[in-house]
């Protein structure tokens, strides 16, 4: 079947908007603009403009995603490595070996979470770390281009890593026990899922528009149900015009004023009392208004001009008076005549003369025997003349005018207003029924008045907001007038008022006002009634049954058959064909098809109810591989202890499958099984495999360490001991002595013993047999055994004898001393030399 042509022919048989939607899904990323445009096509019943569909059957994901490292882990699970977990770029197979609790599962959880796998569990911060947030740095490459992202614990996935697939126990169980959609569906199958998705979005958008139209007409409040306006409002019809509904659509100030007036009159139960209270409030407003007006009149522009004029006048008249005093002073023998001190002295002398010295005489007394009232010296003719001229000056008009001008200026300055205390203002506002806003306003006004008064006193120019103050005075006066009008109305209501008639009239006015507020909605409702039928028709076109039917038909061949074929192939590759399970299609919903595993020919039982733990694991692995290898993606696979519960047969087949996968993609395996590590290391080219050891340190789990000794080639392991471990042991021995060196030396002896055993397996016996391998490999190897000499056997016996004793308890009387680093180094050099010669001899 030509799937491409089949689907395109079907798409072109649909409505124009449906075909256009499919075309856009295949050629671009759909956004809200597209949805809006498609909705408009639905409404207008537009046709599809014939365009060539792209090839969507054989499309593949060509991007190569590869994990490079997980670094800088902080407060995630128990992980606290000081070194990064790095994956070599030139090796597709990486094995991370560690014992239980070393941090393998922690790394797997991180990878599962950052790749957005559906069954990824939330990571926990280290419960012993008080810092609540965790993070790590993830490095990866896309088609060879390196990238990095800092990822916070339980943040959303790193979108570029969504194609990294992870197999662990939870994932495996889901493949065996649950219904699953395929992880990587072909583009043309995804089309049906996308169509169904966008059908729902378009339907939702249309329904939202219809709901918006429905909700524009609010239910009339029950209190208006008996009014004429309510009857008209509740019987709206699509044929009605705005002119026909004018009675409930229009509202003006005249109607509002009448409504408020009736409402206020009805609220008053004792109009006479209310009239009295309102008049009291009016009086308080009038007092506040007068205080502000009076104060403002003293500091406004005109007042300031007047005050400045008074000051200038006083200054000018004082100058004239001083000039006159200067004339008198010219006759004096002393300076200062006419000064304020001099005037005070003169007035004191006058008082003394009248009250004590010359009670019945005029002042100054210049008779023949008169004396100065201050110094008591007789007055000569010049002194008498000066005394009379001084008195004349004091009583002169110029001096009086200057004094009067100064007094007038001083009085007006002293009467300038001061700010009223805020508590007093609050009391006044309460009495006048003025709210907090008015209190704030009055505080502002009096602050301006105080500022102006102080500036005037200091002869500083001041700018006040006169318009603001005058506007507020005008409002207060208007409120006073309104209070008076209300009081008059209440007094009239005291004499005669038909409350029932007024209440009915108010109800009708309230109903009309409410309806007028719904004018736009009323008009929209009439329009909505015309559109409802259209919306129902449009929404019915968004039913996804036809998509699901077509998806089911196509997926039967395109997905299910291929998925089943891959599953069966994986069963064969893993030598699990004898396990009677099959992969079947379960159901199709909204363009999505689900599959599940079942026992062949048996209903009522799940596979997990019958299968052994090992069978369960190998079937889960087969289902996982069948699923994730169906996307034509060459992206990373991560396995967390894939051979858990598997026997030797299944384990060997799993090893072969992992190596096969690593030929085309990155494969990362976390394990605590020595047998898996050994087999992968044995069966894989040493240039294609990376082995990493991780361990749990006192500072936390997941610490990256050296490759385990038993996983290294014997020659490389011996060189590592010589160049690194012995060098460290020498330094400790030389600097700290034998006691500090002891644990290093004992560990070196143990490592050499292990390596001698590995040499026996891999080199001496030519890798014919191994402890963790069931098979005996003889091809091309047995002839090497014939080249073993007695000297070789003696050397092996010697090393095993000398280096095994350190692994056992020592007799207290004759303990065997740990050899010094130099002795161990000589033995390592001897082994390296022998190994080189032996390999040359046997090759």
C-alpha positions in Angstrom: 0.0 0.0 0.0 1.3 3.5 -0.9 0.8 5.1 2.5 1.7 8.6 1.3 -0.8 8.6 -1.5 -3.5 6.9 0.6 -3.2 9.5 3.3 -3.1 12.5 0.9 -6.1 11.3 -1.0 -8.0 11.0 2.3 -6.9 14.4 3.4 -8.1 16.1 0.2 -11.5 14.5 0.7 -12.0 16.4 3.9 -13.3 20.0 4.3 -11.0 22.8 3.2 -9.9 23.8 6.7 -9.1 20.2 7.7 -6.9 19.7 4.7 -5.1 23.0 5.3 -4.5 22.1 8.9 -2.9 18.8 7.9 -0.7 20.7 5.4 0.5 23.1 8.0 1.2 20.4 10.5 3.5 18.7 8.0 5.2 21.9 6.9 5.6 24.2 10.0 5.2 24.5 13.7 1.6 25.4 14.5 1.1 28.5 16.6 -1.9 30.5 17.8 -1.9 32.5 14.6 -2.5 29.3 12.6 -5.3 28.3 14.9 -7.0 31.6 14.5 -6.7 31.4 10.7 -8.0 27.9 10.6 -11.0 28.9 12.8 -11.7 31.7 10.3 -11.6 29.1 7.5 -14.1 27.0 9.5 -16.4 30.0 9.8 -16.1 31.0 6.1 -16.2 27.4 4.8 -13.1 28.2 2.7 -11.7 25.7 0.3 -8.2 24.3 0.4 -5.8 25.9 -2.1 -4.2 23.0 -3.8 -0.6 22.6 -2.7 1.9 19.8 -2.9 2.3 17.9 0.4 5.9 17.1 1.4 7.2 13.6 1.7 6.3 12.6 5.2 6.5 8.8 5.1 10.2 8.3 5.1 11.3 11.2 7.2 13.9 10.4 9.9 15.6 12.2 12.7 19.1 12.7 11.5 20.5 14.6 14.5 23.0 12.7 16.6 22.6 13.3 20.3 25.4 12.2 22.6 25.9 12.6 26.4 29.3 14.0 27.3 29.3 14.4 31.0 27.4 15.1 34.2 29.3 17.5 36.4 29.2 19.8 39.4 26.5 17.8 41.2 25.2 19.6 44.2 22.6 18.2 46.7 21.0 15.7 44.4 20.1 12.4 46.2 23.2 11.1 47.9 25.5 12.1 45.0 28.5 14.3 45.9 31.3 13.4 43.5 34.3 15.7 43.4 35.1 14.5 39.8 32.8 14.6 36.8 31.3 11.6 35.2 32.7 11.9 31.6 31.9 9.8 28.6 34.7 9.5 26.0 33.7 10.8 22.6 35.4 8.1 20.6 33.9 5.1 22.6 30.3 4.2 22.1 30.1 1.7 25.0 30.6 3.0 28.5 30.3 0.7 31.5 30.0 2.3 35.0 30.8 -0.3 37.6 30.1 0.2 41.3 28.8 -1.7 44.3 25.4 -1.2 45.9 25.0 2.3 47.2 27.8 3.7 45.1 25.5 6.1 43.2 24.6 4.3 40.0 20.8 4.7 40.5 21.3 8.4 41.3 23.0 9.0 37.9 20.3 7.0 36.2 17.5 9.1 37.8 19.2 12.3 36.7 19.4 11.1 33.1 15.9 9.9 33.2 14.6 13.2 34.6 16.6 15.5 32.2 15.4 13.5 29.2 11.8 13.9 30.3 10.9 10.2 30.5 7.2 9.8 31.6 8.0 7.5 34.6 10.9 9.6 35.9 10.5 10.0 39.7 11.2 13.3 41.4 14.7 13.5 42.7 15.3 14.3 46.4 17.8 16.6 47.8 20.3 15.1 50.2 18.4 14.7 53.4 21.6 15.5 55.4 22.3 18.7 53.5 20.5 21.8 54.8 20.6 23.4 51.4 17.1 22.8 49.8 18.0 23.2 46.1 20.2 20.8 44.0 21.7 21.2 40.6 24.2 19.8 38.2 25.9 20.7 34.9 25.0 18.5 31.9 27.2 18.5 28.8 26.1 16.9 25.5 26.6 17.3 21.8 24.3 17.6 18.8 25.8 16.4 15.6 29.2 17.0 17.2 28.5 20.5 18.5 29.1 20.6 22.2 26.5 22.3 24.5 26.0 22.5 28.2 23.1 23.4 30.5 22.8 23.9 34.2 19.9 21.8 35.4 18.1 22.4 38.7 16.7 19.5 40.6 13.3 18.5 39.2 13.3 21.2 36.7 11.6 20.5 33.4 13.4 18.3 30.9 16.3 19.5 28.7 14.4 19.4 25.4 17.5 18.5 23.3 17.9 15.3 25.4 14.4 14.0 25.0 15.5 11.3 22.6 17.9 9.8 25.2 16.2 6.5 26.2 16.6 4.9 29.7 15.9 1.4 30.7 15.5 0.6 34.4 13.3 -1.6 36.6 10.4 0.9 36.5 10.5 1.3 32.8 10.8 -2.5 32.3 7.7 -3.1 34.5 5.7 -0.6 32.6 6.4 -2.4 29.3 5.2 -5.7 30.7 2.2 -4.6 32.8 0.8 -1.4 31.1 -0.6 -0.3 27.9 1.9 1.9 26.1 2.0 4.1 23.0 5.1 3.7 20.9 7.9 6.1 21.9 8.9 7.0 18.4 6.1 7.1 15.9 6.6 7.8 12.2 5.8 11.4 11.2 2.8 10.3 9.1 1.3 8.5 12.2 2.0 11.5 14.4 0.0 13.5 11.9 -3.2 11.8 13.1 -2.4 12.5 16.7 -1.6 16.1 15.8 -4.8 16.4 13.8 -6.8 15.1 16.7 -5.0 17.5 19.1 -5.7 20.5 16.9 -9.2 19.5 16.2 -9.7 19.7 20.0 -8.0 23.1 20.2 -10.1 24.4 17.3 -13.3 23.0 18.9 -12.3 24.5 22.2 -11.7 27.9 20.6 -15.1 27.8 18.9 -16.8 26.7 22.1 -15.1 29.4 24.0 -16.4 32.0 21.6 -19.8 30.5 21.9 -19.6 30.5 25.7 -18.5 34.1 25.6 -21.6 35.0 23.6 -23.7 33.1 26.0 -22.3 34.8 29.1 -22.7 38.3 27.8 -26.4 38.4 28.8 -26.5 38.3 32.6 -29.5 37.0 34.5 -31.7 39.8 35.6 -31.7 40.2 39.4 -34.8 38.7 41.0 -35.7 41.9 42.7 -36.6 43.4 39.3 -38.6 40.5 38.2 -42.0 42.3 38.5 -41.0 45.4 36.6 -42.0 46.2 33.0 -38.3 46.5 32.1 -37.7 42.9 33.3 -40.5 41.6 31.0 -38.9 43.2 28.0 -35.4 42.1 29.0 -36.4 38.5 29.5 -38.2 38.2 26.2 -35.4 39.3 23.9 -35.7 38.0 20.3 -33.3 38.1 17.4 -35.8 40.2 15.4 -35.8 43.1 17.9 -34.1 46.4 16.9 -32.4 48.9 19.1 -35.2 51.4 18.5 -37.7 48.9 19.9 -35.6 48.4 23.0 -34.9 52.1 23.6 -36.9 52.0 26.9 -34.3 49.8 28.6 -31.2 50.8 26.6 -30.9 54.5 27.4 -30.0 56.2 30.6 -29.1 59.9 31.3 -28.2 62.2 34.1 -31.8 63.3 34.6 -33.0 59.8 35.3 -30.0 59.2 37.6 -30.7 62.3 39.6 -34.3 61.4 40.0 -33.3 57.8 41.1 -30.8 59.0 43.7 -33.3 61.5 45.1 -36.0 58.9 45.6 -33.5 56.4 47.0 -32.2 58.9 49.6 -35.7 59.9 50.6 -36.8 56.3 51.1 -33.8 55.5 53.3 -34.7 58.1 55.9 -37.0 56.8 58.6 -37.0 60.0 60.6 -36.7 62.9 58.0 -37.0 65.6 60.7 -34.1 64.2 62.7 -32.1 63.7 59.5 -32.8 67.3 58.5 -31.4 68.5 61.9 -28.3 66.3 61.6 -27.6 67.4 58.0 -27.9 71.1 59.1 -25.4 70.5 61.8 -23.1 68.9 59.3 -23.6 71.9 57.0 -22.7 74.2 59.8 -19.4 72.3 60.4 -18.6 72.4 56.7 -19.3 76.2 56.7 -16.9 76.6 59.7 -14.2 74.6 57.9 -14.8 76.6 54.7 -14.6 79.9 56.6 -11.4 79.0 58.4 -9.7 78.0 55.2 -11.1 81.0 53.3 -10.0 83.4 56.1 -6.5 81.8 56.3 -6.2 81.8 52.5 -7.1 85.5 52.3 -4.2 86.2 54.6 -1.5 84.4 52.5 -2.8 84.6 48.9 -1.1 86.7 46.3 -3.0 89.9 47.0 -2.3 89.5 50.8 1.3 89.0 50.2 1.5 92.1 48.1 -0.3 94.0 50.8 2.1 92.7 53.5 5.1 93.6 51.4 3.7 97.1 50.9 3.2 97.6 54.6 6.8 96.4 55.2 8.1 98.8 52.6 6.0 101.6 54.1 7.3 101.0 57.6 10.9 100.9 56.4 10.5 104.1 54.4 8.9 106.0 57.3 11.5 104.8 59.7 14.2 106.0 57.3 12.6 109.4 57.1 12.3 109.5 60.9 15.9 108.5 61.2 16.9 111.2 58.8 15.0 113.7 61.0 16.7 112.3 64.1 20.0 112.9 62.5 19.3 116.6 62.3 18.7 116.6 66.1 21.7 114.4 66.6 23.9 117.0 65.0 23.3 119.2 68.0 24.2 116.4 70.4 27.6 115.8 71.9 27.1 112.0 71.6 26.3 109.5 68.8 23.1 107.4 68.8 20.4 110.1 69.2 17.3 108.7 67.7 18.2 105.1 68.1 15.9 102.7 69.8 18.0 102.5 72.9 18.1 106.2 73.1 14.3 106.4 72.7 13.9 103.9 75.5 16.2 105.9 77.7 14.3 109.1 76.9 10.9 107.6 77.7 12.3 106.2 81.0 13.6 109.6 81.9 10.2 111.1 81.1 8.5 108.6 83.4 11.0 109.3 86.3 10.5 113.1 85.8 6.7 112.8 86.1 6.6 110.3 88.9 9.6 111.3 91.0 11.7 114.3 90.2 9.2 117.0 88.9 5.7 115.7 89.5 3.9 118.8 88.6 6.3 120.1 85.9 6.2 119.4 82.2 9.0 117.4 80.6 11.7 118.3 80.1 11.8 120.8 83.0 14.0 123.7 81.8 13.3 126.2 84.5 16.2 128.1 86.1 17.0 125.6 88.8 16.2 122.5 86.8 18.7 119.6 86.7 19.1 116.6 84.4 16.9 113.7 85.7 19.7 111.2 84.9 22.9 112.9 86.0 21.4 115.6 88.3 23.7 118.2 86.8 22.3 121.8 86.4 21.1 122.5 82.9 22.9 125.3 81.1 21.3 127.1 78.2 22.7 124.7 75.5 21.5 121.7 77.5 18.1 123.2 77.9 17.9 123.8 74.1 18.9 120.3 73.3 16.4 118.8 75.8 13.6 120.8 74.2 14.7 119.8 70.6 14.8 116.1 71.7 11.3 116.3 73.1 10.1 118.0 70.0 11.6 115.2 67.9 10.0 112.5 70.0 6.6 114.1 69.6 7.0 114.9 65.9 4.6 113.5 63.2 7.4 111.7 61.4 8.3 109.6 64.4 4.6 108.8 65.1 4.1 107.7 61.5 7.1 105.5 61.5 6.0 103.9 64.8 2.4 103.5 63.5 3.6 101.8 60.2 5.9 99.4 62.1 3.0 98.5 64.5 0.6 97.9 61.6 3.1 95.6 59.9 3.9 93.8 63.1 0.2 93.2 63.8 -0.5 91.7 60.4 2.6 89.4 60.7 1.5 88.3 64.1 -2.0 87.4 62.9 -0.8 85.2 60.0 -2.5 81.8 60.3 -0.9 78.7 61.6 -1.5 75.0 60.8 -4.4 73.3 62.6 -3.5 70.1 64.5 -4.4 67.0 62.6 -6.4 65.5 65.4 -8.5 68.7 65.5 -8.9 68.5 61.8 -10.0 64.9 62.1 -12.6 65.8 64.7 -13.9 68.6 62.4 -14.2 66.2 59.5 -16.1 63.7 61.5 -18.5 66.4 62.6 -19.0 67.5 59.0 -19.3 63.9 57.7 -16.2 64.3 55.5 -14.2 61.1 54.8 -10.5 60.3 55.0 -9.8 61.7 51.6 -11.1 65.1 52.8 -9.0 64.9 55.9 -5.9 64.3 53.8 -6.9 67.2 51.6 -7.4 69.6 54.5 -4.1 68.5 56.0 -2.4 69.4 52.7 -4.1 72.8 52.5 -3.1 73.7 56.1 0.5 72.6 55.4 0.6 74.9 52.4 -0.9 77.7 54.6 1.7 77.1 57.3 4.5 77.1 54.7 3.3 80.3 53.2 3.0 82.0 56.7 6.6 81.0 57.6 7.9 82.2 54.2 6.1 85.6 54.6 7.5 86.1 58.0 11.0 85.4 56.7 10.4 87.5 53.6 10.9 84.5 51.3 9.1 84.1 48.1 6.5 81.3 48.3 4.5 79.5 45.6 1.2 77.9 46.8 -1.4 76.0 44.8 -4.0 78.6 45.0 -6.2 77.0 42.4 -6.2 73.7 44.4 -7.3 75.6 47.6 -10.0 77.6 45.8 -11.3 74.5 44.1 -11.7 72.7 47.4 -13.3 75.7 48.9 -15.8 75.8 46.0 -16.5 72.0 46.5 -17.1 72.5 50.2 -19.5 75.4 49.5 -21.3 73.2 46.9 -21.6 70.4 49.5 -23.0 72.9 51.9 -25.6 73.9 49.4 -26.5 70.3 48.7 -26.8 69.6 52.4 -29.2 72.6 52.7 -31.3 71.3 49.7 -31.4 67.8 51.3 -32.4 69.2 54.6 -35.2 71.2 53.0 -36.4 68.0 51.2 -36.4 66.0 54.4 -38.4 68.8 56.1 -41.0 68.6 53.3 -41.1 64.8 53.6 -41.9 65.1 57.2 -45.2 66.7 56.2 -46.3 64.4 53.2 -44.6 61.5 51.4 -46.2 58.4 49.5 -43.5 55.8 50.3 -45.2 52.9 48.4 -45.5 54.8 45.2 -41.9 56.1 45.5 -40.6 52.6 46.2 -42.3 51.2 43.1 -41.0 54.1 41.0 -37.5 53.6 42.4 -37.7 49.8 41.5 -38.6 50.6 37.9 -35.8 53.2 37.6 -33.3 50.7 39.1 -34.4 48.0 36.6 -34.0 50.5 33.7 -30.6 51.5 34.9 -29.4 47.9 35.3 -30.7 47.1 31.8 -29.1 50.1 30.3 -25.8 48.9 31.7 -26.3 45.7 29.7 -26.9 47.5 26.4 -23.9 46.1 24.6 -24.7 42.6 25.9 -28.3 42.9 24.9 -27.4 43.8 21.4 -24.8 41.0 21.4 -27.3 38.5 22.6 -29.6 39.3 19.7 -26.6 38.8 17.4 -25.7 35.6 19.3 -29.1 34.1 18.7 -28.4 34.3 15.0 -24.9 32.7 15.4 -25.7 29.8 17.7 -26.8 27.6 14.8 -23.6 28.4 12.9 -21.4 27.6 15.8 -23.1 24.3 16.4 -22.4 23.4 12.7 -18.8 24.4 12.9 -18.2 22.6 16.2 -19.7 19.4 14.7 -16.9 19.4 12.1 -14.3 19.0 14.8 -15.3 15.5 15.7 -12.2 13.2 15.7 -13.9 9.9 15.0 -12.8 9.9 11.3 -9.2 10.6 12.4 -9.2 7.7 14.8 -10.7 5.4 12.3 -8.1 6.3 9.7 -5.2 6.2 12.2 -6.3 2.7 13.3 -6.3 1.6 9.7 -2.9 3.0 8.9 -1.3 2.1 12.2 -2.3 -1.6 11.8 0.3 -1.8 9.0 2.6 1.1 9.7 3.1 0.7 13.5 1.6 -2.4 14.9 3.0 -4.9 12.3 6.5 -3.2 12.4 6.4 -3.0 16.2 5.5 -6.7 16.5 8.2 -7.6 14.0 10.8 -5.7 16.0 9.6 -7.3 19.2 9.9 -10.8 17.9 13.3 -10.0 16.4 14.5 -8.8 19.9 13.1 -12.0 21.5 15.2 -14.0 19.0 18.3 -11.9 19.6 17.9 -12.4 23.3 17.2 -16.1 23.0 13.7 -15.6 24.6 11.5 -17.0 21.9 10.4 -19.9 24.1 8.6 -17.5 26.4 5.0 -17.4 25.2 4.2 -13.7 25.1 3.0 -11.6 22.2 2.6 -7.9 21.5 -0.9 -6.8 20.6 -2.7 -3.6 19.7 -5.2 -2.6 22.4 -7.2 0.4 21.3 -7.1 3.6 19.3 -8.2 6.9 20.8 -8.0 10.3 19.2 -5.5 9.2 16.6 -3.3 7.4 19.2 -2.8 3.6 19.2 -1.8 1.7 22.4 -0.1 -1.7 22.7 0.5 -4.2 25.4 2.1 -7.6 26.1 -0.1 -10.6 26.8 0.4 -14.3 27.3 -0.2 -16.3 24.1 -3.6 -17.9 24.1 -4.3 -17.0 27.8 -6.7 -14.3 29.1 -7.3 -13.1 32.6 -3.7 -13.0 33.6 -1.0 -10.4 33.1 2.4 -11.6 32.1 3.9 -10.5 35.4 1.5 -12.9 37.2 3.0 -15.9 35.4 6.5 -15.1 34.3 9.5 -15.7 36.5 11.6 -12.7 37.6 14.2 -13.5 35.0 11.7 -14.0 32.2 9.9 -10.8 33.2 13.3 -8.9 32.9 14.2 -10.3 29.5 10.7 -9.7 28.0 10.8 -6.1 29.4 14.2 -5.6 27.8 12.9 -6.9 24.4 9.8 -4.7 24.5 11.9 -1.7 25.4 14.4 -2.3 22.6 11.6 -3.0 20.1 10.0 0.3 21.0 12.9 2.7 21.1 14.7 1.3 18.1 11.7 2.1 15.9 12.4 5.8 15.6 15.4 5.7 13.2 17.3 7.6 15.8 20.9 6.9 16.6 20.8 8.5 20.0 22.0 7.4 23.4 20.7 4.4 25.4 21.2 4.2 29.1 20.7 0.9 31.0 20.6 0.5 34.8 21.6 -3.1 35.7 20.0 -4.6 32.6 20.9 -8.2 33.5 19.3 -8.1 37.0 17.7 -11.6 37.7 18.9 -13.0 34.4 20.6 -16.4 34.1 23.9 -17.0 32.3 22.2 -17.6 29.0 20.1 -14.5 29.0 23.0 -12.5 30.3 25.3 -13.5 27.5 22.7 -12.6 24.9 22.1 -9.3 26.5 25.8 -8.6 26.4 25.9 -9.3 22.7 22.8 -7.1 22.1 24.4 -4.2 24.0 27.6 -4.5 22.0 25.6 -4.6 18.8 23.7 -1.5 19.7 26.9 0.3 20.6 28.1 0.0 17.0 25.6 2.7 15.9 24.9 4.7 19.0 26.2 5.6 22.5 25.3 2.9 25.0 25.8 3.6 28.8 25.5 0.7 31.2 25.4 1.0 35.0 26.0 -2.3 36.8 27.2 -3.9 40.0 27.6 -7.3 38.3 31.3 -8.4 37.8 30.1 -10.9 35.2 28.5 -8.3 33.0 31.6 -6.0 33.3 33.8 -8.9 32.5 31.8 -10.1 29.5 31.4 -6.6 28.0 35.2 -6.0 28.4 36.0 -9.4 26.9 33.6 -9.3 23.9 34.2 -5.7 23.0 37.2 -4.2 21.2 39.2 -2.4 23.9 39.2 0.7 21.7 35.4 0.8 21.7 34.7 0.4 25.4 35.2 2.8 28.4 35.1 1.4 31.9 34.5 3.7 34.8 34.5 2.9 38.5 32.3 4.7 40.9 32.3 4.4 44.7 30.7 5.8 47.9 33.1 8.1 49.8 32.6 9.6 53.2 31.6 12.9 51.5 29.0 11.2 49.3 28.2 8.7 46.6 28.9 8.7 42.9 32.6 9.5 43.2 34.4 8.7 39.9 37.5 6.5 40.4 39.9 4.4 38.5 38.9 1.5 36.3 38.6 -1.6 38.6 41.7 -3.6 38.6 40.0 -6.7 37.3 38.6 -4.8 34.3 42.0 -3.7 33.1 44.4 -5.4 30.7 47.1 -7.0 32.7 50.0 -5.0 31.1 48.2 -1.7 31.6 47.3 -2.6 35.2 50.9 -3.4 36.0 52.1 -0.1 34.6 49.5 1.7 36.6 50.7 0.1 39.8 54.3 1.0 39.0 53.7 4.6 37.9 51.1 5.7 40.3 50.5 3.4 43.3 54.1 2.5 44.0 55.1 6.1 43.5 52.6 7.2 46.2 53.7 4.3 48.5 57.4 5.4 48.2 56.6 8.9 49.2 54.6 7.8 52.2 57.4 5.3 53.2 60.2 7.9 52.9 58.3 10.8 54.5 56.2 9.1 57.2 57.8 5.7 57.8 56.7 2.1 58.0 53.6 2.5 60.1 52.0 5.0 57.7 53.2 2.9 54.7 51.7 -0.3 56.0 48.1 0.0 54.5 49.6 1.1 51.2 52.0 -1.8 51.0 49.3 -4.3 52.0 47.0 -2.9 49.3 49.8 -3.2 46.7 50.4 -6.8 47.7 46.7 -7.6 47.3 46.6 -5.8 43.9 49.6 -7.8 42.6 48.0 -11.1 43.8 44.8 -10.2 41.9 46.9 -9.3 38.8 48.8 -12.6 38.9 45.5 -14.4 38.9 44.4 -12.3 35.9 47.7 -13.1 34.2 47.1 -16.8 34.7 43.6 -16.4 33.1 44.3 -14.0 30.3 48.0 -14.6 29.4 49.3 -17.8 30.9 46.2 -19.8 29.9 45.6 -17.7 26.8 42.0 -16.7 27.9 40.7 -20.2 27.3 38.7 -20.1 30.6 37.6 -17.3 32.9 35.8 -17.4 36.2 32.8 -15.3 35.2 32.4 -16.9 31.8 30.5 -20.1 31.0 32.1 -20.8 27.6 35.5 -22.4 27.1 37.2 -20.6 24.2 39.7 -22.8 22.4 39.8 -21.5 18.8 43.3 -20.2 18.1 44.3 -20.4 21.7 45.0 -23.9 22.8 48.3 -24.1 20.9 49.6 -21.3 23.1 49.4 -23.5 26.1 52.1 -25.7 24.7 54.6 -22.9 24.9 54.4 -22.7 28.7 57.7 -23.5 30.3 58.5 -24.9 33.8 60.2 -21.6 34.5 56.9 -19.8 33.8 55.0 -22.1 36.2 57.7 -21.6 38.9 57.4 -17.9 38.6 53.7 -17.9 38.9 53.9 -20.3 42.0 56.6 -18.0 43.5 54.4 -14.8 43.1 51.2 -16.5 44.3 53.0 -17.9 47.3 54.7 -14.7 48.3 51.8 -12.3 47.7 49.0 -14.6 48.9 50.3 -14.7 52.5 49.4 -11.1 53.0 45.8 -11.9 52.5 45.7 -14.3 55.4 46.1 -14.1 59.2 49.7 -14.0 60.3 51.2 -16.0 63.2 51.8 -13.7 66.1 55.4 -15.1 66.8 56.6 -14.9 63.2 54.5 -12.3 61.2 55.5 -11.8 57.6 56.6 -8.2 57.0 55.2 -6.1 54.2 57.9 -5.7 51.6 59.3 -2.2 51.1 58.2 -0.2 47.9 61.5 -0.8 46.2 61.1 -4.6 46.5 57.6 -4.5 45.2 58.7 -2.3 42.3 61.4 -4.9 41.4 58.7 -7.6 41.4 56.4 -5.5 39.1 59.3 -4.8 36.7 60.0 -8.6 36.7 56.4 -9.3 35.9 56.3 -6.7 33.1 59.5 -8.1 31.6 58.2 -11.7 31.8 54.8 -10.7 30.3 56.5 -9.0 27.4 58.7 -12.0 26.6 55.9 -14.5 27.2 53.5 -12.7 24.8 56.2 -12.5 22.2 56.9 -16.2 22.6 53.2 -17.3 22.4 52.1 -15.0 19.5 
